[in-house]
Amino acid sequence: MITPELPSLTLLQAHPVKQVAIVVRDLEASVRTYAALLGIAPWTAYELTPDVLQDMHYYGEPVTFGLRHALAWKGDVQFELVQPLSGPSIFTDHLEAHGEGLHHIGVYVPDHARAVAEVRAQGFRPLQGARGFGATGDGAFAYFDKHDLGVIVELIEAPSVRREPLFIHPPPADQSAEGPS
């Protein structure tokens, strides 16, 4: 029996979707709600601003923007809540057009530049991105859409070391109650 040759996997096919992201207006209130109602916790929150991020872009134009986001795992899925702070962003666009809600799915990739080039070659349209969110200036993210997909896809290159969190909810037992208790 002859087995047909399978096409080589693209980066999007080879790496699983790990993240589901929701845009919110109030990060602290949202982490409390998701923890209480869905049992998604603990949340670790970060603030990413122009003094941290590099090479920021929005629809192909250089810009500056800021956001706060919180990450938590439930099973094998990472949930992200994103609150825009400043500048033009796809998160602010979403809030204005649709209100709070499901925004994008995320795929962790080992080589961000290669993944970006690959999805662009496949016809994905770049929306927004930046790099430098890790404690050592590494880490990158970029958002894309494609007309027939129906969802925004984020390509994420995790930093080697994360920055100090803005807050953790619920706070660890040995930590004073900072952030949204």
N, C-alpha and C positions, 0 to 999 in steps of 0.2 A: 504494500500500500504506500503510495506516495503522499506525503504530507505537504500541503501547500505552504509556501514560505510566508511567514507572518511579517507584516511590515514592522520596522523598528518603532518602538514606542517613543512618542514625543515626551517631553518633560512633563506636560500636563497629564498624560496618561500614566507615566511611570511613578508619579508621586501622588499620594492620595490627598483628597480634600481633607484638611484637618481643622479648618476654622470656619465658623459661622459668625457673621458680624451684624450687629444691630446698631443703628444710629439712635442716639438719645439726646434729650435736651439737658438733663440733669444726671450726671454720672453717679453722684453719691446716692441719690434716691433710687436710681435704677439698679445699682448693685444690691441694695437692701431688698428691693422687690424681687429680683431674680433669685437671690439666696433664699428668701422666705417662701416664695411661691413655687419655685422649680427645683430648689435644692442645689442650685449651681453655686459653688463656693469652694474654697476661698477665692476672692477676687484680689488681684494685684494691679494697682492703678499706677499709671505713669503720665507725665505731662511732657509733650513734645512740642517745642517752640522753635522759632527761628534761631535762637542762640544755640540750639542743639542740632537741628536738622541741617543738612547740606543738599545742594543740587535739587532744591524743591521746584516742582513744575506742576502746572495745571493746564490741561489741554494744549500741551506743547510749549507753553510760555513760562518763562521763569517768574516765580512768585514767592512770597513768603506766607506761611500759614502756621497755625498752631492748633493743637488738639489735646484732649485728655482721653485716655482709653484705659480700660480695665480688662484683664484676661483671667479666665477661669476654665478649668477642665471638668467635664462630666463624661466619664468613660474615655473613649478615644477622641472626643471632639473638644476642641478649644472654642470657647465662646468669647467674643470680644464685644464690648460696649464702647461706642465712640461718641464723644461730645466735641463738636467743633468749637474752637475758641476765637480764632481770628483769621483774617485773609480769606480769599476765595478758596472753596473746597467742594469736592463732590459730596461731602457730608452736609454742609450748609445747603447745597442744592437739593439734596434729598429731603431735608427737613422742610424747606420751603415748598417743595412740590408735593410731598407725600406725608409729611409728619414723621413721627418716630416709627421705626420698624426695620425689618430685614433689609440689609444693604448689600452685602457681598459674601462670597465664599473665598477662603484663602488656601493657598497651596504653598507649603514650605519647599524651597528649592535650594540645592547646594551651590549653584552657580547662577547668581542673579542676572548678570549681564547676558549670559547665554540664554537663559529662560526668556528674558525680555526680547532678545533678538528673534528667538523662535516663535513666540506668540505674535510678534509684529509681522513676521513672514507668513503666518497663517491668517492674517487679516484682522487681528484684534486691534482695536483702536486704543491708544494710550489716553488715559484720563488724568491721572495725577500720580505723583510719586516723590520720593526723597530717599536719602541715605544718611547714615551717621547716627542712628538712634541708640546704638550700644554705648556702653561705658568707655570703650576704647575707640569710638568713632566708626565702628563697623556696623553692619546691619543695613538692610535696604528693603524698601517696599515700593510696589508699583501696581496701579489698578488699571484694568482694561475691560472693554466691553466688545461684544461682537453681536451684530444685529440678530442673528438667528439663535443665540444662546439664551437670552432673556435674563441674565444675571451678570453682575460685575464680578470679575475674577481678580484677586490680589495675588501677586507673586511676592513671597516673603523670603528673605535671606536672614535668618535669625542672627543676632549678634553673639559674639563669643561670650560676652559678659553683659548682663543687663544693668542699667542705671539703678540707682536707689529708687525704690518705689515712692510714689506720692502718698499712698496709703494701702493698707491691706484690710479687707473686710471679709469675715469678722477678724478683728485683730488677734494675733497669736496670744495665747494665755500669758506669756511673759512680757507682753508689750502693753504700754498704757493705751487707753482708748483714744487713738487718733483717727481722724477721718470719719467715715459714716458709721458710727456705732449703732 
